[in-house]
């Protein structure tokens, strides 16, 4: 399934792209900000898909240290120094900078960029003491802003024409990749609410790159995109943050609606498990790094554990297996989340060896049996139904918004390509008809 239509960064429920981890920080259910595995996985999958379909990125290297030419750098005062030195860890020449403590951020040593076309910045960085990287940009109306990347924890602050992001301490060499347009728009749109104000103003030019403090820098580059770097930021976050149960617990509470018990922080989502698997198995496919495959195999554990016991498995009508996006009491049986959980299992069983993929294949078939039998419960005659609360709670159906209806259609389009059961094709055709105004017949 292609995730190229996903565009995670502009979502109002995304506070920012973490300067420390390089993945989205969500605020949908908590203004404090938190990492949400579904959002992280969708971020990774979107960039993986875009890498397959987009043109080759345009890349311009402004500094790589190898030439040893520091004349292009401008120093703010005589106390500031910049030089090309050999770094034993990097095994190459790099640029070392040490600037005066009395200078303001954005001053120190400055490298002119003056580029109107490329807005994805990357550089390698190691800090010997506190330091800040500043990128000065100009919007389409020629207004100048400074984006400061500081050696602090994750944060984003907007003050006047200045935007501040924390990127962590950087005591070891790190490759940092930032989409300057995203950082600019997210910075300007910050609120104290569960959304970020949408900012439509776009960048017109990247003016200059400045270093302040004491450290070393290399490979200062602007490009039109860096999809695989962003994909691996997501895959590596999932690898690093998988817990002992094989899952990615959601650390905020979730109230799905009247009649459902509130999910306390620490709950698991089958949709998160599935989309994390889809991300990690692609990382394994590209690298053959066993760690990614092992994480996928561990992620299947929660599919076997009942929601009531801390897993994601529910039993529909006392017999049929269902994997819950939200493991609520009573069960909610959200359709799109269930299908995404199945897609992850399918991706795993297709890439893993037959022996290692056997459990995923069985879990997938158990879920598909349920889907074949009960898919039509989600058909509303004019559109689709989001979940089965009308069954489990005896309330009015929770009709799917048109964007969720489109998701259901995209999911069925994939399922028709991997399962010959006619229920998927006939239902897909009917649901496509609903988008054109066709309605089920009445008596």
C-alpha positions in Angstrom: 0.0 0.0 0.0 1.4 3.4 -0.9 1.5 6.1 1.7 2.7 8.8 -0.6 -0.6 10.7 -0.2 0.2 11.1 3.5 1.5 14.5 4.4 2.1 14.3 8.1 4.1 17.5 8.9 1.4 20.1 8.1 -1.2 18.4 10.3 -2.5 20.7 13.0 -2.2 18.0 15.6 1.6 17.8 14.9 3.3 20.3 17.2 6.6 20.1 15.5 9.2 17.7 14.1 11.4 16.8 17.1 14.9 18.4 16.9 16.3 15.5 18.9 14.6 12.6 17.2 13.6 13.9 13.8 10.0 12.6 14.1 6.7 14.2 14.8 5.6 15.3 18.3 1.8 15.1 18.6 -0.6 17.3 20.6 -4.0 15.9 19.6 -4.7 14.4 23.0 -2.3 16.4 25.2 -1.0 19.9 24.7 2.3 19.0 26.4 3.3 17.0 23.3 4.1 13.3 23.1 5.4 10.8 20.6 2.6 8.7 19.0 3.8 5.6 17.2 1.1 5.9 14.5 2.1 9.4 13.6 5.8 8.5 13.6 5.1 5.5 11.4 3.0 7.4 9.0 5.7 10.1 8.8 8.2 7.4 7.9 6.0 5.6 5.4 5.0 8.8 3.6 8.7 9.6 3.0 9.5 6.1 1.9 6.7 6.2 -0.6 7.6 9.7 -1.8 11.2 8.5 -2.3 9.8 5.9 -4.8 7.8 8.3 -6.8 9.6 11.7 -6.5 12.3 13.0 -8.9 15.9 12.7 -7.8 16.5 15.5 -5.2 18.5 18.5 -6.2 21.5 18.9 -3.8 24.0 21.7 -3.2 26.9 21.2 -0.8 28.1 24.5 0.7 30.8 23.1 3.1 32.4 19.7 3.5 35.7 20.7 5.1 37.8 18.8 2.6 38.8 21.8 0.6 40.2 23.5 3.7 39.0 26.8 2.4 37.5 28.9 5.2 37.6 32.2 3.4 33.9 31.9 2.5 33.0 32.1 6.2 32.5 35.6 7.7 33.6 36.2 11.3 31.8 38.7 13.5 34.8 39.8 15.6 38.5 39.0 16.0 38.0 36.8 19.0 36.0 34.3 16.9 37.9 31.6 15.0 37.2 29.1 12.3 39.5 26.5 10.8 39.7 23.3 8.9 40.9 20.4 11.1 41.2 16.6 10.8 38.7 14.8 12.9 39.7 11.3 14.0 36.1 10.1 14.4 34.8 11.5 11.2 38.1 10.4 9.4 38.0 13.6 7.3 38.7 17.3 7.5 35.9 19.2 9.1 35.2 22.8 10.1 36.0 23.8 13.7 34.4 26.9 15.1 34.9 28.8 18.3 33.2 32.2 18.7 33.1 34.9 21.2 30.7 34.5 24.1 29.7 38.1 23.9 28.1 37.8 20.5 24.4 37.4 20.0 22.8 34.3 18.4 23.1 34.4 14.7 26.4 36.1 14.9 29.8 34.4 15.2 30.9 32.6 12.0 28.5 32.9 9.0 28.4 31.0 5.7 26.4 32.7 3.0 23.9 30.4 1.3 21.6 32.7 -0.8 19.5 29.9 -2.2 15.9 30.3 -3.5 15.1 26.7 -4.5 16.3 24.3 -1.8 14.8 24.2 1.7 15.9 21.0 3.3 19.0 21.6 5.4 21.4 18.9 6.6 24.7 19.0 8.4 26.9 16.9 10.7 27.6 18.3 14.1 29.6 17.7 17.3 29.7 20.2 20.1 32.6 20.7 22.6 30.5 23.1 24.7 27.2 24.9 24.3 26.5 26.1 20.8 23.7 27.2 18.5 23.2 26.9 14.8 21.2 29.7 13.2 19.7 29.7 9.7 18.4 33.1 8.5 15.5 32.8 6.0 13.4 35.2 4.0 9.7 34.7 3.3 8.0 35.4 0.1 7.3 38.9 1.2 11.0 39.5 2.0 10.5 39.4 5.7 13.5 37.9 7.5 13.4 35.3 10.3 16.1 33.5 12.2 15.6 29.8 13.1 17.9 28.8 15.9 18.9 25.2 16.6 20.0 25.0 20.2 21.8 22.3 22.3 18.7 21.8 24.6 15.9 19.3 24.9 13.0 19.2 22.6 11.2 22.5 22.4 9.9 25.1 19.9 9.6 28.7 20.9 8.5 31.7 18.7 9.5 35.2 19.7 9.0 37.9 17.2 11.2 37.1 14.2 13.1 34.4 16.0 12.2 30.6 16.2 14.0 28.4 18.6 14.3 24.5 18.3 16.1 22.2 20.7 18.2 19.6 19.0 19.9 18.0 22.1 23.4 18.1 23.4 25.3 16.6 20.4 28.3 15.3 22.3 28.9 12.8 19.5 28.8 13.3 15.8 25.2 13.6 14.6 23.6 14.1 11.2 20.8 16.6 11.5 18.3 17.1 8.8 15.7 19.8 9.0 12.9 20.9 6.6 13.3 24.6 6.9 9.8 25.3 5.5 8.2 23.0 8.1 10.3 24.4 10.9 9.4 27.9 9.9 5.6 27.3 9.6 5.4 25.2 12.7 7.4 27.8 14.7 5.1 30.6 13.6 2.0 28.6 14.2 2.6 27.6 17.9 -0.3 27.9 20.3 -1.1 26.6 23.8 -3.9 24.5 22.4 -4.3 21.0 20.9 -3.4 22.2 17.5 -0.9 24.4 15.6 -2.2 27.3 13.6 -1.8 26.7 9.9 0.6 29.1 8.4 0.4 29.6 4.6 3.4 31.9 4.2 6.2 30.1 2.4 9.9 30.7 2.2 11.5 32.7 -0.6 15.2 32.3 0.2 17.7 30.8 2.6 20.1 33.6 3.3 22.8 32.3 5.6 24.0 29.7 8.0 25.7 30.8 11.3 27.5 29.0 14.1 27.8 30.3 17.6 29.8 28.6 20.4 32.4 25.8 20.2 32.1 22.8 18.0 32.8 21.1 14.7 30.6 20.9 11.6 30.7 19.2 8.3 28.7 18.6 5.1 26.5 21.7 5.2 24.0 20.9 2.5 20.7 22.2 1.1 18.5 19.9 -1.0 15.0 19.7 -2.4 14.2 16.6 -0.3 15.8 14.0 2.0 13.1 11.4 2.1 15.2 8.4 3.1 16.9 10.2 5.9 13.5 11.1 7.3 12.2 7.5 6.8 15.1 6.1 8.8 14.6 8.7 11.5 11.1 7.2 12.0 12.3 3.5 11.7 15.1 4.2 14.2 12.8 5.9 16.6 10.5 2.8 16.5 13.4 0.5 17.0 14.7 2.5 20.0 11.4 2.9 21.7 9.8 -0.5 21.4 9.1 -1.8 24.9 9.5 -5.3 26.4 6.0 -6.3 25.2 6.9 -5.6 21.6 4.8 -2.5 21.5 4.8 1.3 21.6 2.5 2.4 24.5 0.6 5.6 24.1 1.5 7.8 27.0 -1.7 9.9 27.1 -5.2 9.0 28.0 -7.8 8.6 25.3 -11.6 9.0 25.6 -13.3 7.5 22.5 -16.8 8.6 23.4 -19.8 8.2 25.8 -20.2 4.7 26.9 -16.6 3.7 26.6 -14.2 3.6 29.5 -11.3 6.0 29.2 -8.0 4.4 28.1 -5.4 5.2 30.7 -1.8 6.2 29.6 0.2 3.2 28.5 -2.4 1.6 26.2 -1.5 -0.1 23.0 -3.0 0.2 19.5 -3.1 -2.5 16.9 -3.0 0.1 14.3 0.3 1.4 15.8 1.6 -2.2 15.8 0.7 -2.7 12.2 2.0 0.6 10.8 5.2 0.2 12.9 5.7 -3.2 11.4 5.1 -1.7 7.9 7.8 0.9 8.6 10.4 -1.4 10.2 10.0 -4.2 7.6 10.8 -1.7 4.9 13.9 -0.6 6.8 14.9 -4.3 7.0 14.3 -4.7 3.2 16.5 -1.7 2.4 19.4 -2.5 4.8 19.1 -6.2 5.7 19.8 -5.1 9.3 18.5 -7.9 11.4 17.5 -5.5 14.2 14.6 -4.2 12.2 13.2 -7.7 11.4 13.5 -8.8 15.0 11.5 -5.7 16.1 8.8 -6.7 13.6 8.7 -10.2 15.0 8.4 -8.9 18.6 5.6 -6.6 17.6 3.3 -9.5 16.9 3.2 -10.4 20.6 0.4 -8.0 21.4 -1.8 -9.4 18.7 -2.2 -12.5 20.7 -3.0 -10.8 24.0 -6.6 -9.8 24.8 -7.3 -6.1 25.2 -8.7 -6.8 28.7 -5.2 -8.2 29.6 -3.2 -5.3 28.1 -3.0 -6.4 24.5 -4.9 -5.4 21.3 -7.0 -8.5 20.6 -10.8 -8.5 20.9 -13.3 -11.3 20.2 -16.2 -10.2 18.0 -19.5 -12.1 18.7 -17.7 -14.4 21.1 -15.8 -16.1 18.3 -14.0 -14.0 15.7 -10.6 -12.3 16.1 -10.3 -8.6 15.9 -7.3 -6.3 16.4 -8.3 -3.1 18.1 -7.0 0.4 17.2 -8.4 1.5 20.6 -8.6 -1.4 23.1 -11.7 0.0 24.8 -14.2 -1.5 27.1 -16.6 -2.4 25.6 -14.8 -3.1 22.3 -15.1 -0.5 19.6 -14.0 -2.4 16.5 -12.6 0.5 14.4 -12.4 -0.6 10.8 -9.5 1.4 9.4 -7.2 0.6 12.3 -8.0 -3.1 12.1 -7.1 -3.2 8.4 -3.9 -1.3 9.0 -3.0 -3.9 11.7 -3.6 -6.6 9.0 -1.5 -4.8 6.4 1.5 -4.7 8.8 1.2 -8.5 9.3 0.9 -9.0 5.6 4.1 -6.9 5.0 6.0 -9.0 7.6 4.9 -12.4 6.3 5.9 -11.4 2.7 9.4 -10.3 3.7 10.3 -12.7 6.5 11.3 -16.3 5.8 8.4 -18.8 5.7 9.4 -20.1 9.1 9.8 -16.7 10.8 6.7 -15.3 9.1 4.5 -18.2 10.0 3.0 -16.6 13.1 2.3 -13.3 11.3 0.6 -15.3 8.5 -1.6 -17.1 11.0 -2.5 -13.8 12.8 -3.2 -12.3 9.4 -5.5 -15.1 8.3 -7.4 -15.1 11.6 -8.1 -11.4 11.1 -9.0 -11.7 7.4 -11.6 -14.4 8.2 -13.3 -11.9 10.5 -13.1 -9.1 8.0 -14.6 -11.2 5.2 -17.5 -12.1 7.4 -18.2 -8.7 9.0 -17.0 -6.1 6.5 -20.6 -5.4 5.5 -21.5 -4.3 9.0 -19.6 -1.1 8.1 -21.8 -0.3 5.1 -24.1 2.5 5.8 -25.9 2.6 2.4 -24.7 6.1 1.6 -21.2 5.9 3.1 -19.2 3.8 5.6 -19.3 3.5 9.3 -16.2 4.2 11.4 -16.7 1.6 14.2 -19.3 -0.8 15.7 -20.4 1.3 18.7 -23.9 0.9 17.4 -23.5 -2.8 18.0 -21.5 -2.8 21.3 -23.2 0.2 22.9 -26.6 0.2 21.2 -26.1 3.8 20.1 -26.5 5.5 16.8 -23.9 4.6 14.2 -20.6 6.6 14.1 -20.6 7.5 10.4 -17.2 7.8 8.8 -16.2 11.3 7.6 -15.4 11.4 3.9 -11.7 11.3 4.5 -12.1 8.1 6.5 -14.4 6.8 3.7 -11.6 7.4 1.3 -9.2 5.5 3.6 -11.6 2.6 3.6 -11.7 2.6 -0.2 -7.9 2.7 -0.4 -7.6 -0.2 2.0 -10.1 -2.3 0.0 -8.2 -1.5 -3.2 -5.2 -3.1 -1.6 -7.1 -6.1 -0.2 -8.6 -6.9 -3.6 -5.1 -7.3 -4.9 -4.1 -9.9 -2.2 -7.4 -11.7 -1.5 -9.7 -13.1 -4.2 -12.8 -13.2 -2.0 -15.5 -11.3 -4.0 -16.8 -9.5 -0.9 -13.9 -7.1 -1.2 -14.4 -6.3 -4.9 -18.1 -5.9 -4.7 -17.9 -3.8 -1.6 -15.2 -1.6 -3.0 -17.3 -0.9 -6.1 -20.3 0.0 -4.0 -18.3 2.3 -1.7 -16.7 4.0 -4.7 -20.3 4.6 -5.9 -21.1 6.4 -2.7 -18.5 9.0 -3.6 -20.4 9.7 -6.8 -23.7 10.1 -5.2 -25.0 6.6 -5.7 -27.1 5.4 -2.8 -28.4 2.0 -1.7 -31.9 1.3 -2.9 -34.8 1.7 -0.5 -37.9 -0.6 -0.4 
